[in-house]
Amino acid sequence: MKIRLVRARHRDIGRLARLEAEAWPQALRANKQTIRMRLMRGHRVLVAETEDRFVAAAGFYHTAADPTNETAFPRDFQTFSTMHASTPVRSTYVYNLCVTPDQRGYGSAEHVIDAVIRDARAAGARFLVGDGRCPSYAGAIGSGPDRVQHDPLFRQAIDDWLRTGVRPELQLLIRDPVLRYYYRRLGCEFLHLAAGFLPEDGAAGGFRVIFLVRLGGVWAGEHP
């Protein structure tokens, strides 16, 4: 199956909404109105498409914000995913990486990630920032696309982080398959824990683990 990378435009809002419906449980999907508002605020969506549909996408924007300033970082997903793009560009904030269930493990997400990295570097961003889901906190087993087992050790690590403010050891954090994927794929740093970031995400207990990739030098996904 041939896949090509494109940048989605306003005319593609309906197709993006269909991709969201395929990729996410209902409570986590962005509707047409939300997608339209994000595009109007200077956001970008890079998409992997086949001949007849979108199979993966990443939503992001370039910003002057400093992600290492935990106090100033967005307190919830609504804010994080709807801020206006701004200059001078310091960071690229990525708030959505979605892949249809049938395309997971076939490289579509990786192609999209590589394209976002290139876009961020071309814009002059020093940092790539994401809000890492951690669905093994509570687990999600059902008929939807999200199927992850609950991990008591991981949950305890997150609860301890929230209680003490001390980041757990890396090996505890990457017990979660989503955080492990980002760490292995991007070589990212886990910056801080965002509690109540997205209450609708029951599998993750509403938590997100904010991560950062430093874009200086040769990125791990490229060959020097």
ROSE-4610 file (N, C-alpha, C; in Angstrom, 1 decimal, always signed):
// ROSE-4610
residu = [M/M/M/K/K/K/I/I/I/R/R/R/L/L/L/V/V/V/R/R/R/A/A/A/R/R/R/H/H/H/R/R/R/D/D/D/I/I/I/G/G/G/R/R/R/L/L/L/A/A/A/R/R/R/L/L/L/E/E/E/A/A/A/E/E/E/A/A/A/W/W/W/P/P/P/Q/Q/Q/A/A/A/L/L/L/R/R/R/A/A/A/N/N/N/K/K/K/Q/Q/Q/T/T/T/I/I/I/R/R/R/M/M/M/R/R/R/L/L/L/M/M/M/R/R/R/G/G/G/H/H/H/R/R/R/V/V/V/L/L/L/V/V/V/A/A/A/E/E/E/T/T/T/E/E/E/D/D/D/R/R/R/F/F/F/V/V/V/A/A/A/A/A/A/A/A/A/G/G/G/F/F/F/Y/Y/Y/H/H/H/T/T/T/A/A/A/A/A/A/D/D/D/P/P/P/T/T/T/N/N/N/E/E/E/T/T/T/A/A/A/F/F/F/P/P/P/R/R/R/D/D/D/F/F/F/Q/Q/Q/T/T/T/F/F/F/S/S/S/T/T/T/M/M/M/H/H/H/A/A/A/S/S/S/T/T/T/P/P/P/V/V/V/R/R/R/S/S/S/T/T/T/Y/Y/Y/V/V/V/Y/Y/Y/N/N/N/L/L/L/C/C/C/V/V/V/T/T/T/P/P/P/D/D/D/Q/Q/Q/R/R/R/G/G/G/Y/Y/Y/G/G/G/S/S/S/A/A/A/E/E/E/H/H/H/V/V/V/I/I/I/D/D/D/A/A/A/V/V/V/I/I/I/R/R/R/D/D/D/A/A/A/R/R/R/A/A/A/A/A/A/G/G/G/A/A/A/R/R/R/F/F/F/L/L/L/V/V/V/G/G/G/D/D/D/G/G/G/R/R/R/C/C/C/P/P/P/S/S/S/Y/Y/Y/A/A/A/G/G/G/A/A/A/I/I/I/G/G/G/S/S/S/G/G/G/P/P/P/D/D/D/R/R/R/V/V/V/Q/Q/Q/H/H/H/D/D/D/P/P/P/L/L/L/F/F/F/R/R/R/Q/Q/Q/A/A/A/I/I/I/D/D/D/D/D/D/W/W/W/L/L/L/R/R/R/T/T/T/G/G/G/V/V/V/R/R/R/P/P/P/E/E/E/L/L/L/Q/Q/Q/L/L/L/L/L/L/I/I/I/R/R/R/D/D/D/P/P/P/V/V/V/L/L/L/R/R/R/Y/Y/Y/Y/Y/Y/Y/Y/Y/R/R/R/R/R/R/L/L/L/G/G/G/C/C/C/E/E/E/F/F/F/L/L/L/H/H/H/L/L/L/A/A/A/A/A/A/G/G/G/F/F/F/L/L/L/P/P/P/E/E/E/D/D/D/G/G/G/A/A/A/A/A/A/G/G/G/G/G/G/F/F/F/R/R/R/V/V/V/I/I/I/F/F/F/L/L/L/V/V/V/R/R/R/L/L/L/G/G/G/G/G/G/V/V/V/W/W/W/A/A/A/G/G/G/E/E/E/H/H/H/P/P/P]
num = [1/1/1/2/2/2/3/3/3/4/4/4/5/5/5/6/6/6/7/7/7/8/8/8/9/9/9/10/10/10/11/11/11/12/12/12/13/13/13/14/14/14/15/15/15/16/16/16/17/17/17/18/18/18/19/19/19/20/20/20/21/21/21/22/22/22/23/23/23/24/24/24/25/25/25/26/26/26/27/27/27/28/28/28/29/29/29/30/30/30/31/31/31/32/32/32/33/33/33/34/34/34/35/35/35/36/36/36/37/37/37/38/38/38/39/39/39/40/40/40/41/41/41/42/42/42/43/43/43/44/44/44/45/45/45/46/46/46/47/47/47/48/48/48/49/49/49/50/50/50/51/51/51/52/52/52/53/53/53/54/54/54/55/55/55/56/56/56/57/57/57/58/58/58/59/59/59/60/60/60/61/61/61/62/62/62/63/63/63/64/64/64/65/65/65/66/66/66/67/67/67/68/68/68/69/69/69/70/70/70/71/71/71/72/72/72/73/73/73/74/74/74/75/75/75/76/76/76/77/77/77/78/78/78/79/79/79/80/80/80/81/81/81/82/82/82/83/83/83/84/84/84/85/85/85/86/86/86/87/87/87/88/88/88/89/89/89/90/90/90/91/91/91/92/92/92/93/93/93/94/94/94/95/95/95/96/96/96/97/97/97/98/98/98/99/99/99/100/100/100/101/101/101/102/102/102/103/103/103/104/104/104/105/105/105/106/106/106/107/107/107/108/108/108/109/109/109/110/110/110/111/111/111/112/112/112/113/113/113/114/114/114/115/115/115/116/116/116/117/117/117/118/118/118/119/119/119/120/120/120/121/121/121/122/122/122/123/123/123/124/124/124/125/125/125/126/126/126/127/127/127/128/128/128/129/129/129/130/130/130/131/131/131/132/132/132/133/133/133/134/134/134/135/135/135/136/136/136/137/137/137/138/138/138/139/139/139/140/140/140/141/141/141/142/142/142/143/143/143/144/144/144/145/145/145/146/146/146/147/147/147/148/148/148/149/149/149/150/150/150/151/151/151/152/152/152/153/153/153/154/154/154/155/155/155/156/156/156/157/157/157/158/158/158/159/159/159/160/160/160/161/161/161/162/162/162/163/163/163/164/164/164/165/165/165/166/166/166/167/167/167/168/168/168/169/169/169/170/170/170/171/171/171/172/172/172/173/173/173/174/174/174/175/175/175/176/176/176/177/177/177/178/178/178/179/179/179/180/180/180/181/181/181/182/182/182/183/183/183/184/184/184/185/185/185/186/186/186/187/187/187/188/188/188/189/189/189/190/190/190/191/191/191/192/192/192/193/193/193/194/194/194/195/195/195/196/196/196/197/197/197/198/198/198/199/199/199/200/200/200/201/201/201/202/202/202/203/203/203/204/204/204/205/205/205/206/206/206/207/207/207/208/208/208/209/209/209/210/210/210/211/211/211/212/212/212/213/213/213/214/214/214/215/215/215/216/216/216/217/217/217/218/218/218/219/219/219/220/220/220/221/221/221/222/222/222/223/223/223/224/224/224]
x = [+0.8/+0.0/+0.9/+0.7/+1.5/+0.9/+1.8/+1.5/+2.3/+1.6/+2.4/+2.1/+3.0/+2.9/+2.4/+1.4/+0.8/+0.5/+0.5/+0.0/-1.5/-2.3/-3.7/-4.1/-5.2/-5.7/-7.1/-7.7/-9.1/-10.1/-9.8/-10.7/-10.7/-9.7/-9.5/-10.1/-10.8/-11.3/-12.2/-13.0/-13.9/-13.1/-12.1/-11.2/-10.4/-10.0/-9.3/-10.2/-11.4/-12.4/-12.7/-12.7/-12.9/-11.7/-10.5/-9.3/-9.4/-9.8/-9.9/-10.9/-12.0/-13.0/-12.5/-11.6/-11.0/-9.9/-9.2/-8.0/-8.2/-9.2/-9.3/-10.7/-10.7/-12.0/-12.8/-14.1/-15.0/-14.6/-14.3/-14.0/-12.8/-11.9/-10.6/-10.6/-11.7/-11.7/-11.9/-11.2/-11.4/-12.5/-13.5/-14.5/-14.1/-15.0/-14.7/-14.5/-15.3/-15.2/-13.8/-13.4/-12.1/-10.9/-11.0/-9.9/-9.9/-11.0/-11.1/-10.5/-10.8/-10.3/-8.8/-8.2/-6.8/-6.1/-6.6/-6.0/-6.0/-7.1/-7.2/-6.2/-5.7/-4.8/-3.3/-3.1/-1.8/-1.2/-2.1/-1.6/-1.4/-0.6/-0.3/-0.7/-1.1/-1.4/-0.7/+0.3/+0.9/+0.3/+0.0/-0.8/-0.2/-0.3/+0.0/-1.3/-1.4/-2.6/-2.4/-3.4/-3.4/-4.2/-4.6/-5.4/-6.7/-7.3/-8.7/-8.9/-7.9/-8.1/-6.9/-7.0/-5.9/-5.7/-4.5/-4.2/-3.4/-2.8/-2.0/-1.9/-1.8/-1.6/-1.0/-0.3/+0.2/-0.2/-0.8/-1.2/-0.2/+0.3/+1.3/+1.3/+2.1/+2.2/+3.6/+4.1/+5.4/+5.1/+5.9/+5.6/+6.9/+6.8/+7.9/+8.0/+7.1/+7.0/+8.2/+8.6/+9.7/+9.1/+9.3/+8.7/+9.3/+10.5/+11.2/+10.7/+9.9/+9.3/+8.0/+8.0/+6.9/+5.7/+6.0/+5.0/+4.2/+4.8/+4.1/+3.5/+3.9/+3.4/+1.9/+1.2/-0.3/-0.7/-1.8/-2.2/-3.2/-3.7/-4.6/-4.5/-5.1/-4.9/-5.7/-6.8/-7.5/-6.7/-6.0/-5.1/-3.9/-3.3/-2.1/-2.4/-3.6/-3.9/-4.6/-4.8/-5.5/-4.8/-3.6/-2.8/-2.5/-2.4/-2.0/-0.5/-0.2/+1.2/+1.8/+3.1/+3.7/+5.2/+5.8/+7.2/+7.8/+9.1/+10.1/+10.0/+10.2/+10.0/+11.1/+10.7/+11.6/+11.3/+10.0/+9.5/+8.5/+8.3/+7.2/+6.4/+5.2/+4.3/+3.4/+3.6/+2.8/+1.8/+0.5/-0.5/-1.3/-1.0/-1.8/-1.0/-0.9/-0.4/-1.4/-2.1/-3.1/-2.9/-3.2/-3.0/-4.2/-4.7/-5.8/-5.3/-6.1/-5.7/-5.1/-5.5/-5.0/-3.6/-3.2/-1.9/-0.8/-1.2/-0.2/+0.8/+2.1/+3.1/+3.6/+3.1/+3.5/+4.3/+4.6/+5.5/+4.9/+3.5/+2.9/+3.1/+3.0/+3.3/+4.7/+5.7/+7.1/+7.3/+6.7/+6.8/+6.3/+5.2/+4.6/+5.5/+6.1/+7.0/+8.2/+8.8/+9.9/+9.6/+8.4/+8.1/+7.9/+7.3/+7.2/+8.6/+9.5/+10.9/+11.5/+11.3/+11.9/+11.2/+9.9/+9.2/+9.7/+9.8/+10.3/+11.6/+12.5/+13.9/+13.9/+13.1/+13.0/+12.5/+11.6/+11.1/+12.1/+13.2/+14.1/+13.9/+13.0/+12.7/+13.9/+14.1/+15.1/+14.6/+13.3/+12.7/+11.4/+11.3/+10.0/+9.4/+8.1/+7.5/+6.2/+5.9/+4.7/+4.1/+2.8/+2.1/+1.9/+2.8/+2.8/+1.6/+0.8/-0.3/+0.4/-0.3/+0.2/-1.0/-1.5/-2.7/-2.6/-1.4/-1.3/-1.5/-1.7/-2.0/-3.3/-4.3/-5.6/-5.9/-5.3/-5.6/-6.9/-6.9/-8.1/-8.2/-9.2/-9.5/-10.9/-11.2/-12.6/-12.6/-13.7/-14.0/-13.3/-12.9/-12.3/-10.9/-10.2/-8.8/-7.8/-8.1/-7.2/-7.2/-6.2/-6.1/-4.8/-4.7/-3.5/-3.8/-3.0/-3.2/-2.8/-3.6/-3.2/-1.9/-1.0/+0.3/+0.4/+0.2/+0.3/+1.6/+2.7/+4.0/+4.1/+3.6/+3.6/+2.7/+1.6/+0.6/+1.2/+1.8/+2.5/+3.5/+4.3/+5.4/+4.8/+3.7/+3.0/+2.4/+1.8/+1.2/+2.3/+3.4/+4.5/+5.1/+5.2/+5.6/+4.7/+3.4/+2.5/+2.6/+2.8/+2.8/+4.1/+5.2/+6.5/+7.2/+6.7/+7.4/+8.7/+9.0/+10.3/+10.0/+10.7/+10.4/+10.9/+10.2/+10.6/+11.7/+12.4/+13.4/+12.9/+13.7/+13.3/+12.7/+13.3/+12.8/+11.4/+11.0/+9.6/+8.7/+9.1/+8.3/+8.0/+9.1/+8.9/+8.3/+7.8/+7.0/+5.7/+5.3/+4.1/+4.5/+3.7/+4.1/+4.1/+3.3/+3.3/+4.5/+4.8/+6.0/+7.3/+7.3/+8.4/+8.6/+7.5/+7.6/+8.3/+7.8/+8.4/+9.9/+10.2/+11.6/+12.5/+12.1/+12.9/+13.0/+11.9/+11.8/+12.5/+12.4/+12.8/+14.0/+14.3/+15.4/+15.0/+13.7/+13.2/+13.5/+13.4/+13.5/+12.1/+11.8/+10.5/+10.6/+9.9/+10.1/+9.3/+8.0/+7.2/+5.8/+5.2/+3.9/+2.8/+1.8/+0.7/-0.5/-1.0/-2.1/-3.4/-4.5/-5.7/-5.6/-4.6/-4.4/-5.6/-6.1/-7.2/-8.1/-9.0/-9.8/-10.6/-10.9/-11.7/-10.9/-9.6/-8.8/-8.7/-9.7/-9.7/-8.6/-8.2/-7.1/-5.8/-5.5/-4.3/-4.6/-5.8/-6.1/-6.1/-6.3/-6.2/-4.8/-3.8/-2.4/-1.9/-0.8/+0.1/+1.5/+2.4/+3.9/+4.4/+4.8/+5.3/+6.7/+7.0/+8.4/+8.9/+10.3/+11.0/+12.1/+12.2/+13.3/+14.1/+15.4/+16.3/+16.7/+16.5/+16.7/+18.0/+18.9/+20.3/+21.1/+21.9/+22.7/+21.9/+22.4/+21.8/+20.8/+19.5/+18.5/+18.6/+18.2/+18.4/+17.7/+16.7/+16.0/+16.6/+17.7/+18.4/+19.8/+20.3/+21.6/+22.6/+23.7/+24.6/+25.4]
y = [-1.2/+0.0/+1.3/+2.1/+3.3/+4.4/+5.0/+6.1/+7.3/+8.5/+9.7/+10.7/+11.6/+12.6/+13.9/+14.5/+15.8/+16.7/+18.0/+18.9/+19.1/+18.8/+19.0/+20.5/+20.7/+22.1/+22.2/+23.3/+23.5/+22.6/+22.3/+21.5/+20.0/+19.7/+18.3/+18.1/+19.0/+18.9/+17.7/+17.4/+16.2/+15.0/+14.8/+13.6/+13.5/+14.6/+14.6/+14.1/+14.6/+14.2/+12.7/+12.2/+10.7/+9.9/+10.5/+9.8/+9.8/+10.9/+11.0/+9.9/+9.7/+8.8/+7.3/+7.1/+5.7/+5.5/+6.5/+6.4/+6.5/+7.2/+7.5/+7.1/+6.7/+6.5/+7.8/+7.7/+8.9/+10.1/+9.9/+11.0/+11.8/+11.2/+11.9/+12.4/+12.3/+12.8/+14.3/+14.9/+16.3/+16.3/+17.2/+17.3/+18.3/+18.5/+19.4/+20.8/+21.2/+22.6/+22.8/+21.9/+22.0/+22.0/+21.1/+21.1/+22.4/+22.9/+24.2/+25.3/+25.4/+26.4/+26.3/+25.1/+24.9/+25.4/+25.1/+25.5/+27.1/+27.7/+29.1/+29.8/+29.1/+29.7/+29.4/+28.9/+28.7/+27.3/+26.4/+25.0/+24.3/+23.3/+22.5/+21.0/+20.3/+18.9/+18.2/+17.3/+16.5/+15.1/+14.7/+13.5/+12.4/+11.2/+10.0/+9.6/+9.5/+9.2/+8.1/+7.2/+6.3/+6.9/+6.1/+6.6/+7.1/+6.5/+6.8/+7.4/+7.5/+7.9/+8.4/+9.1/+9.4/+8.3/+7.9/+6.8/+7.2/+8.3/+8.8/+10.3/+11.0/+12.5/+12.9/+14.1/+14.8/+16.2/+16.7/+18.1/+18.8/+20.0/+20.7/+22.2/+23.0/+24.4/+24.9/+25.9/+26.5/+27.6/+27.8/+28.8/+29.3/+30.5/+31.2/+30.7/+29.8/+29.4/+28.5/+28.6/+27.8/+26.6/+25.4/+24.2/+23.8/+24.3/+23.9/+24.7/+25.8/+26.6/+25.9/+25.0/+24.2/+25.1/+26.2/+27.1/+27.7/+28.1/+28.7/+27.7/+26.4/+25.5/+25.3/+25.1/+24.9/+23.9/+24.2/+23.3/+22.3/+22.3/+21.3/+21.2/+20.1/+19.8/+20.8/+21.3/+22.2/+23.4/+24.0/+25.1/+24.7/+23.6/+23.1/+22.9/+22.4/+22.1/+23.2/+24.4/+25.5/+26.8/+26.8/+28.1/+28.6/+29.9/+30.4/+30.1/+29.8/+29.8/+31.2/+31.2/+32.5/+32.5/+33.7/+33.9/+34.8/+34.8/+34.0/+32.5/+31.6/+30.2/+29.6/+29.1/+28.4/+26.9/+26.6/+25.2/+24.9/+23.6/+23.0/+22.1/+22.5/+21.7/+20.8/+19.5/+18.4/+17.9/+18.0/+17.6/+16.4/+15.9/+14.8/+14.0/+12.7/+11.7/+10.6/+10.5/+9.5/+8.6/+7.3/+6.3/+5.4/+5.0/+4.1/+2.7/+2.0/+0.7/-0.2/-0.3/-1.2/-0.8/+0.4/+0.9/+0.9/+0.6/+0.6/-0.5/-0.1/-1.0/-1.2/-0.4/-0.4/+0.8/+1.7/+2.8/+4.1/+4.1/+5.4/+6.5/+6.1/+7.1/+7.6/+6.7/+7.1/+8.1/+7.9/+8.8/+10.2/+10.2/+11.5/+12.2/+11.4/+12.0/+12.6/+11.8/+12.4/+13.7/+13.8/+15.0/+16.1/+15.9/+16.9/+17.4/+16.5/+16.9/+17.8/+17.5/+18.3/+19.7/+19.7/+21.0/+21.8/+21.2/+22.0/+22.6/+21.8/+22.3/+23.4/+23.2/+24.3/+25.6/+25.5/+26.7/+27.3/+26.6/+27.1/+26.7/+25.7/+25.3/+24.6/+24.9/+24.2/+23.0/+23.0/+21.9/+21.4/+20.1/+19.4/+18.9/+19.3/+19.0/+18.2/+17.2/+16.4/+16.1/+15.8/+15.4/+13.9/+13.2/+11.7/+11.1/+10.3/+9.6/+8.5/+8.0/+6.9/+6.0/+5.3/+4.5/+3.3/+2.9/+1.8/+2.2/+3.5/+4.0/+3.3/+3.2/+2.6/+1.4/+1.5/+0.4/+0.7/+0.2/+0.3/-0.9/-1.7/-3.0/-3.0/-3.0/-3.0/-3.1/-2.7/-2.8/-1.7/-0.6/+0.5/+0.2/+1.2/+1.0/+1.1/+1.5/+1.7/+0.4/-0.4/-1.6/-1.7/-1.4/-1.4/-2.0/-2.8/-3.4/-2.4/-2.5/-1.7/-2.2/-1.3/-1.7/-1.1/-1.9/-1.3/-0.6/-1.1/-0.5/+0.9/+1.0/+2.3/+3.2/+2.8/+3.7/+4.2/+3.3/+3.8/+4.8/+4.6/+5.6/+7.0/+7.0/+8.3/+8.9/+8.1/+8.6/+9.2/+8.5/+9.0/+10.3/+10.4/+11.6/+12.8/+12.5/+13.6/+14.0/+13.0/+13.3/+14.0/+13.6/+14.1/+15.2/+15.2/+16.1/+15.6/+14.4/+13.8/+12.9/+13.1/+12.3/+10.9/+9.9/+8.5/+8.1/+7.0/+6.5/+6.2/+6.3/+6.1/+4.8/+3.7/+2.4/+2.2/+3.0/+2.9/+3.6/+4.7/+5.5/+4.7/+4.1/+3.4/+2.0/+1.7/+0.5/+0.8/+2.0/+2.3/+2.2/+1.6/+1.4/+2.6/+3.6/+4.9/+5.7/+5.8/+6.6/+5.8/+4.5/+3.7/+4.0/+4.0/+4.3/+5.6/+6.7/+8.0/+8.0/+7.4/+7.4/+6.7/+5.6/+4.8/+5.4/+6.0/+6.6/+7.9/+8.7/+10.1/+10.4/+9.5/+9.8/+11.0/+11.1/+12.3/+12.3/+13.4/+13.6/+13.8/+13.2/+13.4/+14.6/+15.7/+16.9/+17.0/+16.9/+17.1/+16.4/+16.2/+15.5/+16.5/+16.3/+17.2/+16.4/+16.8/+16.1/+16.8/+16.0/+16.6/+17.3/+16.9/+17.5/+17.2/+16.0/+15.6/+14.6/+15.2/+14.3/+13.2/+13.5/+12.5/+11.3/+11.3/+10.2/+9.3/+8.5/+7.6/+6.6/+6.1/+5.1/+5.6/+6.9/+7.6/+8.3/+8.1/+8.8/+10.3/+10.8/+12.3/+12.8/+12.0/+12.5/+12.6/+13.4/+13.4/+13.6/+12.9/+13.1/+14.0/+15.2/+16.2/+15.8/+15.6/+15.2/+16.2/+16.2/+17.2/+16.5/+16.9/+16.4/+17.7/+17.6/+18.7/+18.5/+19.5/+19.4/+19.8/+20.2/+20.6/+19.4/+19.5/+18.4/+17.5/+16.3/+15.2/+14.5/+14.5/+13.8/+12.3/+11.5/+10.1/+9.4/+10.0/+9.4/+9.7/+10.4/+10.7/+10.0/+9.9/+9.3/+10.4/+10.6/+11.7/+11.4]
z = [+0.0/+0.0/+0.0/-1.0/-1.1/-0.2/+0.6/+1.5/+1.2/+1.2/+1.0/+2.1/+2.3/+3.4/+2.8/+3.4/+3.0/+4.2/+3.9/+5.0/+4.8/+5.8/+5.7/+5.7/+4.9/+4.8/+5.3/+5.3/+5.8/+5.0/+3.8/+3.0/+3.5/+4.3/+4.8/+6.2/+6.7/+8.1/+8.2/+7.3/+7.4/+7.5/+6.6/+6.6/+7.9/+8.5/+9.7/+10.9/+10.9/+11.9/+11.8/+10.6/+10.4/+10.9/+10.7/+11.3/+12.8/+13.4/+14.8/+15.3/+14.6/+15.0/+15.0/+14.0/+13.9/+14.9/+15.3/+16.1/+17.6/+18.0/+19.4/+20.0/+21.3/+22.0/+21.9/+22.0/+21.7/+22.6/+23.8/+24.7/+24.4/+23.5/+23.2/+21.8/+21.1/+19.7/+19.5/+18.6/+18.2/+17.1/+17.3/+16.2/+15.2/+14.2/+13.1/+13.6/+14.5/+15.1/+15.7/+16.5/+17.2/+16.2/+15.2/+14.2/+13.4/+13.1/+12.3/+13.1/+14.4/+15.3/+15.4/+15.5/+15.6/+14.4/+13.2/+12.0/+11.9/+12.3/+12.3/+13.2/+14.2/+15.1/+14.7/+13.5/+13.0/+13.2/+13.6/+13.8/+12.4/+12.5/+11.3/+11.6/+10.5/+10.6/+9.5/+9.8/+8.8/+8.8/+7.6/+7.4/+6.5/+6.9/+6.0/+5.4/+4.1/+3.4/+2.4/+2.2/+1.1/+0.0/-0.9/-2.1/-1.6/-0.6/-0.2/+1.2/+2.1/+3.4/+4.1/+5.2/+6.1/+7.1/+7.3/+8.2/+9.4/+9.4/+10.5/+10.4/+11.5/+11.5/+12.8/+12.7/+13.9/+13.8/+14.9/+15.1/+15.9/+15.5/+16.2/+15.9/+16.6/+16.3/+16.8/+16.2/+16.6/+17.5/+18.6/+19.6/+20.2/+20.8/+21.5/+22.9/+23.4/+24.8/+25.1/+26.4/+27.0/+27.8/+27.2/+27.9/+29.2/+29.5/+30.7/+31.9/+31.6/+32.7/+33.1/+34.1/+34.5/+35.0/+35.7/+36.2/+35.1/+33.9/+32.8/+31.8/+32.0/+31.0/+31.1/+30.0/+30.0/+31.0/+31.8/+32.9/+32.4/+31.2/+30.8/+29.2/+28.8/+27.3/+26.5/+26.9/+26.1/+25.8/+26.8/+26.6/+25.7/+26.0/+25.3/+23.8/+23.5/+22.1/+21.3/+22.0/+21.3/+21.3/+21.9/+21.9/+20.5/+20.3/+19.0/+18.8/+17.5/+17.1/+17.4/+17.7/+18.0/+17.6/+17.5/+17.2/+18.2/+18.3/+17.6/+18.0/+17.1/+17.4/+18.3/+19.5/+20.4/+20.4/+20.3/+20.5/+19.5/+19.3/+18.6/+19.5/+19.8/+20.7/+19.9/+20.1/+19.4/+20.4/+20.0/+21.0/+20.5/+19.3/+18.8/+17.8/+18.1/+17.1/+17.1/+16.0/+15.9/+14.7/+14.9/+13.8/+13.8/+12.7/+12.6/+13.2/+13.9/+14.4/+13.4/+12.2/+11.2/+10.7/+11.0/+10.5/+11.6/+12.8/+13.9/+13.7/+13.8/+13.7/+12.2/+11.3/+9.9/+9.4/+10.3/+9.9/+9.6/+9.6/+9.2/+10.3/+11.5/+12.6/+12.5/+12.3/+12.2/+11.1/+9.9/+8.8/+9.2/+9.9/+10.4/+11.4/+12.3/+13.3/+12.7/+11.7/+11.0/+10.3/+9.7/+9.0/+10.0/+11.2/+12.2/+12.6/+12.8/+13.2/+12.2/+10.9/+9.8/+9.8/+10.0/+10.0/+11.2/+12.4/+13.6/+13.3/+12.8/+12.6/+11.5/+10.5/+9.4/+10.0/+11.0/+11.6/+12.7/+13.0/+13.9/+15.4/+15.6/+17.0/+17.6/+18.9/+19.7/+20.3/+20.6/+21.4/+20.7/+20.7/+20.4/+21.7/+21.9/+23.2/+22.9/+23.7/+23.6/+25.0/+25.0/+26.2/+26.1/+26.7/+26.6/+27.4/+26.7/+27.4/+28.2/+29.3/+30.1/+30.4/+29.4/+29.6/+30.6/+30.9/+31.8/+33.2/+33.5/+34.8/+35.3/+34.5/+34.9/+33.9/+32.7/+31.8/+31.0/+29.8/+28.9/+28.1/+28.5/+27.8/+27.4/+26.1/+25.6/+24.1/+23.6/+22.1/+21.3/+22.0/+21.3/+20.9/+20.2/+19.7/+20.8/+22.0/+23.1/+24.0/+23.9/+24.7/+25.3/+26.6/+27.4/+28.8/+29.3/+30.6/+31.7/+32.8/+34.0/+34.6/+35.0/+35.6/+37.0/+38.0/+39.4/+39.7/+39.3/+39.6/+38.9/+37.7/+37.0/+37.7/+38.1/+38.7/+40.0/+40.8/+42.0/+41.8/+40.7/+40.4/+40.1/+39.3/+39.0/+40.3/+41.1/+42.3/+43.2/+43.3/+44.1/+43.5/+42.2/+41.6/+41.9/+41.9/+42.2/+43.7/+44.5/+46.0/+46.4/+45.8/+46.3/+45.4/+44.1/+43.2/+42.6/+43.0/+42.5/+41.4/+40.2/+39.0/+39.3/+38.9/+39.1/+38.2/+38.5/+37.7/+36.3/+35.3/+33.9/+33.7/+34.3/+34.0/+34.5/+35.5/+35.9/+34.9/+34.4/+33.5/+32.2/+31.7/+30.4/+30.5/+31.7/+31.8/+31.0/+30.9/+30.1/+28.6/+27.8/+26.4/+25.5/+25.9/+25.1/+25.4/+26.7/+27.1/+26.6/+26.6/+26.2/+24.7/+23.9/+22.5/+22.2/+22.9/+22.7/+23.1/+24.2/+24.6/+23.7/+23.2/+22.3/+20.9/+20.4/+19.1/+19.0/+20.1/+20.1/+21.0/+21.9/+22.9/+23.8/+24.1/+24.8/+26.3/+26.9/+28.3/+28.9/+30.0/+30.6/+31.6/+31.3/+32.1/+33.3/+33.2/+34.4/+34.2/+35.4/+35.4/+35.4/+34.5/+34.4/+34.9/+36.2/+36.8/+36.3/+36.1/+35.6/+34.3/+33.5/+32.2/+31.2/+31.2/+30.4/+31.2/+32.0/+32.9/+32.1/+30.9/+30.1/+29.8/+29.9/+29.6/+30.8/+31.0/+32.2/+32.3/+31.1/+31.1/+31.7/+31.5/+32.0/+33.3/+33.9/+35.1/+35.0/+33.8/+33.5/+33.4/+33.7/+33.7/+32.3/+32.1/+31.0/+31.5/+30.9/+31.2/+30.1/+30.4/+29.4/+29.1/+27.8/+27.4/+26.4/+26.3/+25.4/+24.6/+23.4/+22.5/+22.2/+22.4/+22.0/+20.6/+19.8/+18.3/+17.9/+18.7/+18.3/+17.9/+16.8/+16.4/+15.5/+15.4/+14.6/+15.4/+15.0/+15.7/+15.5/+16.5/+16.5/+15.3/+14.7/+13.6/+12.3/+12.3/+11.0/+11.0/+9.8/+9.6/+9.3/+10.1/+9.7/+8.4]
